[in-house]
Amino acid sequence: MDKKECDEFIVTPWEVSGDINYEKLGKEFGVKPMPENLPKVFNENILFRRKIIFAHRDFPVILDAVKEKKKFAMMTGLMPSGKFHLGHMLLTQQMIFYQNLGAKLYVTVADLEAYATRGKSLEELKKIAIEQYLVNYIALGLKPKNLDFYFQSERSNISKKSNAYYSLASKLSRYATFNEFKAVYGEITPGKMSSSLLQAADMLHPQLKEFEGKAIPTIVPVGIDQDPHLRLARDLSQRFKDQKFLQLSSTYHLFFPSLKGNGKMSSSDETSYIAMTDSEKEVETKIKRYAFSGGQNTLEEHRKHGGNPDKDVSFQYLKFFFESDDAKLKKIHEDYKSGKMLTSELKEILIEKINTFLKEHQKKKKLAEKQVGKFLK
C-alpha cells in the first residue's frame, strides 16, 4: 500500500493521524513547494497567501493559463459520507476561487465508490450529496455558470458524453498494472480497482472532445493524502494511446485539523468537527470541551512560558478561515505565544467568529435550497 508512515504520523488515502511533517511528506511524495511570488489574485486569497496550499505538481501550467486568459478546467469530487462540516469548506473555497477566475468546474459525486464502501443505497447517497454538499456549496458562493455537477452513477443525459466517460474508464484499464494497484491500495478488491479507474476518468474526461473538445489545462486540488490517486491518473494519462492528454496539474493543502488535534476531521465522529448546522450552543460546547489546546497545564506556567499557537486548534481555525486580517492574526499569535493571551480567551474569539459566520451561512443555506434545480442538469 502507498503509505507514508513513521513514529509521529500516518498518511494514507484512508487514514490520517498524528503530528504530520508536511515538509517530509512532500519530499517523500515528490511534490514541489508552491512557487514564490504568485500573481496578485492568488496572494489575495488566504489559502495561498498563508501557504495552506503548500505544494503542487505542474501548477505553472495553470498560472500561465490564468495570465494568458486561456481556457482551463478544475476537477474535484465529493464523497457523500455524512454531514457537511468546516473541513469541507477548505476545498469549497478553492472551487469558488477557480470558478471566479473563469475555470470550468467539473464536480463529481463519487456515489459509485460510496456505494461499494459505505453500505448505503444510491438513492440515499444522492440525497446526502444534494442536501448536505450541493446546498452548502451554493450557500458558500458556487454558481451554476461554468459548472458540471454530476454523479458517477449517471454521468449525463446526453448519450455521447456519458458513453465517452464510461468508455474512458474502461480503456484506462489497458494501461494499468496489478503492481500499481497493489502499491496504491494494498489489499486489492474489485471495488477499489474500478473506483480508481473511474477516478482517473473523472480527472481526465474534461479533455475529451465530447466535453471541452481539446486537451486543456486541468487543476485538481486535493489533500496530500489523495496524491496516490493523482499519481496513478497522471501515469495512466501519459500511456494512453487513443488521445494525447495534457498532464494533470494538482495542488495540495494542509489538513483542516480535527477539533481534537489529531489528524483531520472525520464525518464519523461528531465531536471532531463543527457542522454547518450546529447551533451557537453546540459550537460553544464543542470548542470549549474538545478543541485541542496549545496552552500550558496551569495558568502560572502559561503566563511564564506561553502557549504554542501552531499546535492550538483554535488558532489554526482562525488561520485557515476566521481571521482574514494578517496583522490581527499575527497579534493573536504573539499574545498567545508570550502567555499574554490565555487558551480560554483564544477560544472565546473563535466561538464568536464561528457563530457569526454560521448565523449568516444558515440564512444563505435556506435560500440555496430553492436554487438546487439550476445546478442539476
matplotlib code that plots the C-alpha trace (Angstrom):
import matplotlib.pyplot as plt

x = [0.0, 1.1, 1.5, 3.7, 4.1, 6.6, 6.5, 4.9, 2.2, 0.3, -1.0, -2.8, -5.8, -8.0, -6.2, -4.6, -3.4, -0.5, 1.7, 2.2, 5.5, 4.4, 7.9, 9.0, 5.8, 6.1, 9.6, 8.5, 5.7, 7.8, 5.6, 7.1, 6.7, 4.3, 6.1, 7.2, 5.9, 2.4, 0.3, -1.7, -5.0, -3.6, -1.8, -5.1, -6.5, -5.8, -5.2, -2.3, -1.0, -0.7, 0.7, -2.3, -2.0, 1.6, 2.7, 1.9, 2.6, 2.8, 0.9, 2.8, 0.6, -2.4, -0.7, 0.1, -3.5, -4.8, -2.2, -2.9, -6.7, -6.8, -9.5, -8.8, -10.7, -10.8, -11.9, -12.8, -15.2, -17.1, -17.7, -21.3, -20.5, -22.3, -22.7, -21.0, -18.6, -15.9, -13.3, -15.3, -15.2, -11.4, -12.0, -15.2, -13.4, -10.9, -13.7, -15.3, -11.9, -11.2, -14.7, -14.3, -11.1, -13.0, -12.3, -14.9, -15.7, -16.2, -17.5, -18.3, -20.3, -18.4, -21.6, -20.5, -17.4, -19.5, -22.0, -19.2, -17.8, -20.4, -23.4, -26.0, -28.2, -27.6, -30.8, -29.6, -26.2, -27.8, -29.9, -26.8, -24.9, -27.6, -28.9, -25.5, -23.0, -24.5, -26.8, -23.8, -21.7, -24.4, -24.6, -20.9, -21.0, -20.8, -22.6, -24.3, -22.3, -19.3, -20.2, -20.8, -22.0, -22.6, -23.0, -20.6, -23.7, -25.4, -22.8, -25.0, -28.4, -26.5, -25.6, -22.4, -21.0, -22.0, -20.6, -17.3, -16.9, -17.5, -15.6, -12.5, -12.7, -12.7, -10.0, -7.7, -7.6, -5.5, -2.7, -2.8, -0.8, -1.6, 1.6, 0.4, -2.9, -1.2, 1.2, -1.7, -4.3, -2.5, -5.4, -6.9, -10.7, -12.7, -14.4, -11.1, -9.9, -13.0, -13.2, -9.6, -10.2, -13.4, -11.5, -8.9, -11.7, -13.1, -9.8, -9.1, -12.5, -12.8, -10.2, -12.3, -13.8, -17.3, -16.6, -14.1, -13.1, -9.4, -6.6, -6.9, -5.0, -6.8, -6.2, -7.1, -6.8, -6.6, -5.2, -1.8, -3.4, -5.1, -1.9, -1.6, -4.8, -3.3, -0.1, -2.0, -4.1, -1.1, 0.8, -2.1, -2.8, 0.7, 0.5, -3.0, -2.8, -6.2, -5.7, -3.0, -3.8, -2.2, -0.7, -2.8, -1.9, -2.5, -2.2, -2.0, -3.5, -2.8, -5.4, -8.0, -7.5, -9.9, -11.1, -9.1, -5.9, -5.1, -5.4, -8.2, -11.9, -13.9, -17.5, -18.0, -17.0, -19.3, -17.0, -14.2, -15.8, -18.1, -21.1, -22.7, -25.9, -24.5, -26.3, -24.5, -24.6, -23.2, -20.3, -19.5, -19.7, -17.5, -14.8, -14.6, -14.8, -12.9, -10.7, -7.1, -5.1, -1.6, -1.5, 0.3, -1.2, -1.6, -2.3, 1.1, 3.0, 1.1, 1.9, 5.5, 6.2, 3.4, 1.3, 2.0, -0.3, 1.0, -0.5, -3.6, -6.7, -8.5, -5.6, -5.4, -9.1, -8.5, -5.6, -7.5, -10.8, -11.9, -9.4, -8.7, -6.6, -3.0, -2.0, -4.7, -3.8, -0.1, -1.1, -3.1, -0.1, 2.3, 0.0, -0.7, 2.9, 4.0, 1.4, -0.4, -3.5, -5.0, -6.4, -9.9, -9.6, -8.5, -11.4, -13.9, -12.5, -13.0, -16.5, -17.7, -16.3, -17.7, -21.1, -21.2, -20.3, -22.7, -25.6, -25.2, -24.4, -27.6, -29.7, -27.9, -28.5, -32.3, -32.1, -29.7, -32.2, -34.5, -31.7, -30.7, -32.5, -30.2, -27.2, -28.7, -28.9]
y = [0.0, 3.5, 4.6, 7.2, 6.2, 7.0, 7.1, 10.6, 10.3, 8.2, 9.4, 7.2, 7.7, 6.3, 7.3, 10.5, 10.7, 12.1, 15.1, 15.5, 16.7, 18.3, 19.0, 15.4, 14.1, 16.4, 15.2, 11.5, 12.0, 14.1, 17.2, 20.7, 23.6, 26.3, 28.8, 32.1, 35.4, 34.2, 36.6, 39.2, 37.4, 34.3, 36.2, 37.9, 34.5, 33.4, 29.8, 30.7, 33.7, 31.7, 28.6, 26.5, 25.4, 24.4, 22.1, 21.3, 19.3, 21.3, 24.3, 26.8, 25.5, 26.8, 30.1, 30.6, 29.8, 32.4, 35.0, 34.5, 34.2, 30.8, 28.2, 25.8, 23.4, 22.5, 19.0, 17.8, 15.3, 14.7, 11.5, 11.7, 10.3, 12.5, 16.0, 18.9, 20.5, 23.2, 20.8, 20.5, 24.3, 24.2, 22.6, 24.5, 27.8, 26.6, 25.6, 29.0, 30.7, 28.9, 29.4, 33.2, 33.0, 31.7, 27.9, 25.4, 23.3, 19.6, 18.3, 14.6, 12.9, 9.6, 7.7, 4.5, 4.4, 5.2, 2.5, 0.0, 1.1, 2.8, 0.4, 2.9, 2.8, 5.2, 7.0, 7.7, 8.8, 11.2, 12.7, 13.3, 14.8, 17.3, 18.2, 18.3, 19.2, 20.9, 23.2, 24.3, 24.8, 27.2, 29.0, 29.5, 31.1, 28.4, 29.5, 27.3, 29.1, 27.1, 24.2, 20.5, 18.8, 15.1, 11.7, 8.8, 6.5, 8.7, 10.8, 12.7, 12.6, 13.2, 9.7, 10.8, 12.4, 9.5, 6.9, 8.7, 9.0, 5.3, 4.2, 6.2, 4.5, 1.1, 1.9, 3.1, -0.4, -1.5, 0.8, -0.1, -2.9, -5.1, -3.9, -0.3, -1.1, -3.0, -0.1, 2.3, 0.1, -2.7, -5.2, -5.1, -5.6, -5.3, -2.2, -0.4, -1.2, 0.0, 3.1, 4.1, 3.8, 5.8, 8.5, 8.7, 9.1, 11.9, 13.8, 13.3, 13.3, 17.1, 16.9, 14.6, 16.0, 15.3, 17.8, 20.6, 19.4, 19.6, 18.9, 21.9, 22.6, 20.9, 21.5, 19.0, 20.4, 17.8, 17.0, 15.3, 12.0, 11.7, 12.1, 8.3, 8.7, 11.7, 9.8, 6.9, 9.1, 11.1, 7.9, 6.3, 9.5, 9.5, 5.9, 6.3, 5.8, 6.8, 10.5, 12.8, 14.2, 17.3, 16.3, 17.0, 19.7, 19.4, 21.4, 20.1, 21.8, 21.2, 19.2, 21.2, 19.7, 17.8, 19.6, 17.0, 18.0, 14.5, 14.2, 15.7, 16.0, 12.7, 12.6, 9.6, 11.5, 14.4, 15.6, 16.1, 18.8, 21.8, 21.1, 23.9, 23.1, 23.4, 25.9, 28.6, 26.5, 23.4, 25.4, 26.8, 23.4, 21.7, 24.4, 24.6, 20.9, 19.3, 21.9, 20.9, 23.5, 24.6, 26.1, 25.1, 22.9, 25.8, 29.5, 30.2, 28.1, 29.6, 33.2, 32.2, 30.0, 30.9, 28.7, 27.1, 28.6, 26.2, 23.3, 25.0, 24.1, 27.4, 29.4, 27.1, 27.6, 31.4, 31.0, 28.8, 30.8, 33.0, 35.9, 37.4, 40.3, 39.2, 41.9, 40.8, 37.1, 38.0, 39.9, 36.9, 34.6, 36.8, 37.3, 33.6, 32.6, 35.1, 34.0, 37.3, 35.6, 32.6, 29.5, 30.4, 33.9, 32.4, 30.0, 32.8, 34.7, 31.7, 30.9, 34.4, 34.3, 30.9, 31.7, 35.0, 33.1, 30.2, 32.6, 34.2, 30.9, 29.2, 32.1, 31.7, 27.9, 28.3, 30.4, 27.9, 25.1, 26.8, 27.0, 23.4, 22.8, 25.2, 23.0, 19.7, 19.1]
z = [0.0, -0.8, 2.8, 4.4, 8.0, 10.8, 14.5, 14.5, 11.8, 9.3, 6.0, 3.5, 1.2, 4.1, 7.3, 8.5, 12.1, 14.2, 14.1, 10.3, 9.0, 5.7, 4.5, 5.0, 3.4, 0.4, -0.3, 0.1, -2.4, -4.7, -4.8, -5.1, -2.8, -4.1, -6.4, -4.8, -5.9, -7.0, -9.0, -7.0, -7.4, -5.7, -3.0, -2.2, -1.3, 2.3, 1.3, -1.0, 1.0, 4.2, 2.5, 3.5, -0.1, 0.2, -2.6, -6.3, -9.4, -12.7, -11.2, -13.5, -16.4, -14.6, -13.7, -17.4, -18.4, -16.0, -17.1, -20.8, -20.2, -21.7, -21.0, -18.2, -16.0, -12.3, -11.4, -7.9, -6.2, -3.1, -1.1, 0.2, 3.6, 6.2, 7.5, 5.7, 8.1, 8.2, 6.9, 3.6, 3.3, 2.5, -0.9, -1.5, -1.2, -3.8, -6.1, -5.9, -6.3, -9.6, -10.8, -10.3, -12.2, -15.2, -14.9, -16.0, -12.9, -13.0, -9.7, -9.3, -6.7, -6.0, -5.4, -7.0, -4.8, -1.8, -2.7, -2.7, 0.7, 2.8, 2.8, 1.5, -1.5, -4.4, -3.5, 0.0, -1.3, -3.8, -1.1, 1.1, -1.9, -2.6, 0.8, 2.6, 0.0, -3.0, -0.9, 1.2, -1.9, -3.2, 0.1, 0.1, -3.3, -6.0, -9.2, -11.9, -14.7, -16.0, -13.7, -14.5, -11.3, -11.9, -10.3, -11.2, -11.5, -14.1, -15.9, -18.4, -20.1, -23.3, -24.5, -26.4, -23.2, -21.0, -23.3, -23.7, -19.9, -19.1, -22.2, -21.0, -17.5, -19.2, -21.7, -19.0, -17.5, -20.5, -19.3, -15.6, -13.9, -11.0, -9.2, -9.5, -7.9, -5.2, -4.5, -4.1, -2.4, -0.6, -0.3, -3.8, -4.3, -7.4, -5.9, -5.3, -8.8, -10.6, -8.3, -9.1, -12.9, -12.6, -10.5, -13.3, -15.8, -13.7, -13.7, -17.4, -19.2, -19.4, -22.1, -24.3, -27.5, -26.1, -23.2, -23.6, -27.1, -26.6, -24.1, -21.8, -18.6, -15.7, -12.0, -9.3, -5.7, -3.0, 0.4, 0.3, 1.4, -2.0, -4.0, -4.8, -6.9, -8.7, -9.5, -10.9, -13.1, -14.3, -15.1, -17.0, -19.0, -20.4, -21.6, -23.2, -26.9, -28.2, -27.3, -26.1, -22.7, -21.3, -18.0, -14.9, -12.6, -8.8, -5.6, -2.1, 1.0, 4.7, 6.5, 8.3, 11.8, 13.9, 17.0, 18.9, 17.1, 15.9, 12.1, 10.1, 10.8, 10.5, 9.4, 11.6, 14.8, 15.5, 18.3, 15.8, 13.7, 13.6, 11.3, 9.3, 11.1, 14.6, 16.9, 18.8, 22.0, 20.1, 18.8, 22.2, 23.8, 21.1, 21.2, 25.0, 25.5, 22.6, 20.9, 21.5, 23.4, 22.8, 26.2, 29.4, 32.2, 34.7, 34.5, 36.1, 33.6, 30.7, 31.8, 32.2, 29.2, 26.8, 24.5, 21.2, 18.6, 15.9, 17.9, 19.2, 17.2, 17.9, 16.4, 13.4, 12.7, 12.8, 10.4, 7.9, 7.8, 10.5, 10.8, 7.4, 8.7, 8.7, 11.3, 13.7, 13.3, 14.0, 17.2, 18.4, 17.6, 19.5, 22.5, 22.9, 22.4, 25.0, 27.5, 27.4, 25.9, 27.6, 25.9, 27.2, 25.7, 22.4, 22.4, 23.0, 20.0, 17.8, 19.2, 18.4, 14.9, 14.0, 15.3, 13.4, 10.3, 10.8, 11.6, 8.2, 6.4, 7.7, 6.3, 2.9, 3.1, 3.2, 0.0, -1.6, -1.1, -3.6, -6.2, -6.4, -9.7, -11.5, -10.7, -11.6, -15.4]

ax = plt.figure().add_subplot(projection="3d")
ax.plot(x, y, z, "-o")
ax.set_aspect("equal")
plt.show()
